[in-house]
Amino acid sequence: MRGLNKNYYALYRQDPESLQMNIPVPYTVTQANSINNFNFQDAAYSQYAGATVLRNAELMYFTY
């Protein structure tokens, strides 16, 4: 899907019985700390997940 230079849109009904997305590990930030009390360092981690379509008739894709 690289280099197609297109935008993808999806219209769907906002209903948990139509579309679900379960994120196994949410965005988590560790505590920032400073070595010299001026510059702060921090790390974060997360996972991404795909969406599960439960009712196909309530979802429409557009490519522009």
Secondary structure, 3 states (H helix, E strand, C coil): CCCCCCCEEEEECCCCCCEECCCCCCCEECCCEECCCCCEECCEECCCCCCEECCHHHEEEEEC
